Protein backbone atom coordinates (compact mmCIF):
# COMPACT_ATOMS: atom_id res chain seq x y z
CA UNK A 1 0.00 0.00 0.00
CA UNK A 2 1.25 3.45 -0.82
CA UNK A 3 2.53 5.64 2.04
CA UNK A 4 0.06 8.37 1.06
CA UNK A 5 -2.88 6.06 1.64
CA UNK A 6 -1.48 4.96 5.01
CA UNK A 7 -0.99 8.58 5.99
CA UNK A 8 -4.56 9.35 4.97
CA UNK A 9 -5.91 6.51 7.10
CA UNK A 10 -3.97 7.53 10.18
CA UNK A 11 -4.80 11.22 9.63
CA UNK A 12 -8.49 10.32 9.38
CA UNK A 13 -8.24 8.40 12.64
CA UNK A 14 -6.54 11.35 14.31
CA UNK A 15 -9.22 13.75 13.03
CA UNK A 16 -11.98 11.51 14.39
CA UNK A 17 -10.23 11.24 17.77
CA UNK A 18 -9.67 14.99 18.10
CA UNK A 19 -13.04 16.12 16.78
CA UNK A 20 -14.97 13.62 18.90
CA UNK A 21 -12.99 14.54 22.00
CA UNK A 22 -13.72 18.24 21.48
CA UNK A 23 -17.38 17.51 20.71
CA UNK A 24 -18.01 15.47 23.85
CA UNK A 25 -16.10 17.97 25.98
CA UNK A 26 -18.28 20.84 24.74
CA UNK A 27 -21.65 19.09 24.41
CA UNK A 28 -21.60 16.65 27.33
CA UNK A 29 -19.46 18.81 29.61
CA UNK A 30 -16.99 16.00 30.29
CA UNK A 31 -13.33 16.65 31.06
CA UNK A 32 -10.82 16.42 28.21
CA UNK A 33 -9.55 13.10 29.51
CA UNK A 34 -13.07 11.67 29.89
CA UNK A 35 -14.02 12.86 26.40
CA UNK A 36 -10.89 11.31 24.88
CA UNK A 37 -11.38 8.10 26.89
CA UNK A 38 -15.00 7.79 25.75
CA UNK A 39 -13.98 8.30 22.12
CA UNK A 40 -11.26 5.65 22.23
CA UNK A 41 -13.41 3.17 24.15
CA UNK A 42 -16.27 3.69 21.68
CA UNK A 43 -14.33 3.29 18.42
CA UNK A 44 -12.34 0.34 19.75
CA UNK A 45 -15.62 -1.40 20.68
CA UNK A 46 -14.53 -1.91 24.29
CA UNK A 47 -17.46 0.08 25.68
CA UNK A 48 -16.94 0.15 29.45
CA UNK A 49 -20.23 1.96 29.96
CA UNK A 50 -19.05 4.24 32.74
CA UNK A 51 -19.60 7.30 30.51
CA UNK A 52 -22.89 7.62 28.65
CA UNK A 53 -24.06 10.65 26.67
CA UNK A 54 -26.95 12.40 28.40
CA UNK A 55 -28.02 14.76 25.61
CA UNK A 56 -29.88 13.75 22.48
CA UNK A 57 -27.24 15.30 20.23
CA UNK A 58 -24.58 13.42 22.19
CA UNK A 59 -26.38 10.13 21.60
CA UNK A 60 -26.76 10.83 17.89
CA UNK A 61 -23.11 11.84 17.63
CA UNK A 62 -22.13 8.62 19.41
CA UNK A 63 -23.94 6.51 16.82
CA UNK A 64 -22.21 8.44 14.04
CA UNK A 65 -18.90 7.95 15.85
CA UNK A 66 -19.53 4.21 16.12
CA UNK A 67 -20.19 3.79 12.40
CA UNK A 68 -17.48 6.10 11.09
CA UNK A 69 -14.87 5.69 13.81
CA UNK A 70 -15.05 1.93 13.96
CA UNK A 71 -14.46 1.63 10.21
CA UNK A 72 -11.43 3.91 10.25
CA UNK A 73 -10.10 2.26 13.42
CA UNK A 74 -10.40 -1.21 11.86
CA UNK A 75 -8.59 -0.10 8.71
CA UNK A 76 -5.83 1.53 10.79
CA UNK A 77 -5.37 -1.67 12.84
CA UNK A 78 -5.20 -3.71 9.62
CA UNK A 79 -2.55 -1.38 8.21
CA UNK A 80 -0.52 -1.60 11.39
CA UNK A 81 -0.70 -5.40 11.28
CA UNK A 82 0.37 -5.45 7.62
CA UNK A 83 3.34 -3.21 8.38
CA UNK A 84 4.38 -5.56 11.17
CA UNK A 85 4.03 -8.60 8.90
CA UNK A 86 6.12 -6.94 6.18
CA UNK A 87 8.78 -6.08 8.74
CA UNK A 88 8.82 -9.70 9.96
CA UNK A 89 9.08 -11.01 6.38
CA UNK A 90 12.05 -8.73 5.67
CA UNK A 91 13.77 -9.88 8.86
CA UNK A 92 13.16 -13.52 7.96
CA UNK A 93 14.45 -13.05 4.41
CA UNK A 94 17.56 -11.29 5.75
CA UNK A 95 18.15 -14.08 8.26
CA UNK A 96 17.76 -16.82 5.64
CA UNK A 97 20.10 -15.00 3.25
CA UNK A 98 22.79 -14.52 5.89
CA UNK A 99 22.56 -18.02 7.35
CA UNK A 100 22.56 -19.71 3.96
CA UNK A 101 19.42 -21.74 4.64
CA UNK A 102 18.04 -23.09 1.36
CA UNK A 103 14.39 -22.40 0.59
CA UNK A 104 11.88 -25.14 1.45
CA UNK A 105 11.17 -25.76 -2.26
CA UNK A 106 14.80 -26.80 -2.83
CA UNK A 107 14.43 -29.66 -0.33
CA UNK A 108 11.25 -30.84 -2.03
CA UNK A 109 12.99 -30.87 -5.41
CA UNK A 110 15.92 -32.92 -4.06
CA UNK A 111 13.56 -35.49 -2.56
CA UNK A 112 11.69 -35.77 -5.85
CA UNK A 113 14.97 -36.28 -7.73
CA UNK A 114 16.12 -38.96 -5.28
CA UNK A 115 13.02 -41.00 -6.08
CA UNK A 116 13.88 -40.90 -9.78
CA UNK A 117 17.46 -42.09 -9.37
CA UNK A 118 16.71 -45.78 -8.66
CA UNK A 119 14.54 -45.95 -11.76
CA UNK A 120 17.31 -44.61 -13.95
CA UNK A 121 19.84 -47.16 -12.61
CA UNK A 122 17.50 -50.10 -13.41
CA UNK A 123 17.20 -49.10 -17.04
CA UNK A 124 20.97 -48.82 -17.54
CA UNK A 125 21.66 -52.50 -16.77
N, C-alpha and C positions, 0 to 999 in steps of 0.2 A: 504494500500500500504506500502511496506517495506521502512524503512528510507533510505536505500541505493539507491533505485530508485528515491526517492524525492531528495536526495542529487545530484544524477546524473543530474536530470532535471534542478535544480537550478544552478549547476556548468556549464552545457551546455549554459544556458541563460547568465551567467556571461562571459563565453568565447566568445560568440557571441557579447555581448556588448563591451568588451574590444578590441577584434580583429577588429571589425568594426570601433570603435572609432579611433584606431591607423591607420587603413587603410585610412579612409577619411581625417585624419589629414595629413598624408604623401602624398597621391595622389591628393587630391583636394586643399590642402594648407589651410584648415579651421583651426580655433583655436580648442584647445582641447574641450572646452565647446560646440562650434558649432558642432563638429564631434560627440560628445556624444549625444547632443540634436537631431541631425538628425537621429542617430541610434535609439534612443528611439521612436521618432515620427514615424519613418518608421515601426518598428516592432509592434508598438501598433496600427497601421492603422489610426492614427490621421492625419498625412500628411498635415501640415500647408502650405507647398509649398514655404516658404521663403528661403530655402536652396535647391538647385538643383545641382546635379553633372554636371560638365561641360565637363569632359573628358569621352572618350568612355569606358575606363576601369572602371571608377567610375559609369557609368550608368549600365554596366554589373554587377558590384559588388552589386549595389543597387537591381537589380532584384533577384540576388542570396540571398541577405539579406532578401528580402521580403518573398521568399518561405521558406527559412530555419528558419529565425528569427521569423516569424509569427507563425509557427508551434510550436516551442519551447516556445514562449511567451504564446500561447493559453494553452498549457499543463501546464505551470507553474501557470497560473491564475486558471485553474481548480483545481490543487493541493492545492493552497492556499484556494480556496473556500471549498474544501472538508475538509481541516483541521479546518476551521472555523465552518463548520456544525458539525463535530465530537465534537468540543469543546462545542458547544451549546447543543448537545444531552447529553453530560456528565453533564453539568450544570443542565439541565432539569431533568435528572434522579436523580441527587443528591437532587434537590429541592423536587421532588415528594417523595423520600425516607424519607427525613427529615420532611416533612409536613404531611406525612401519608395520602396522597391523593390516593385513590384506582385507579387502571387502568381503562380506559374507558370500557374495555371488561367486567369488573366485574359488572358495572351498567347494561349493556345489558343483562347479564345472570340473574340478579335479576328481571328485567322487564319480561323476558321470563318466569321465574318461577312464578311470580305473576299471569300471565295469566292462568297458569295451575291450580292454587289453587281452583278457583271456580268450575272447572270441577270435581275435586276430591271430593269436599264436596257434590255435587249432587249425586254422585254414592253411598255415604255412607248412605244415608237416605232411 
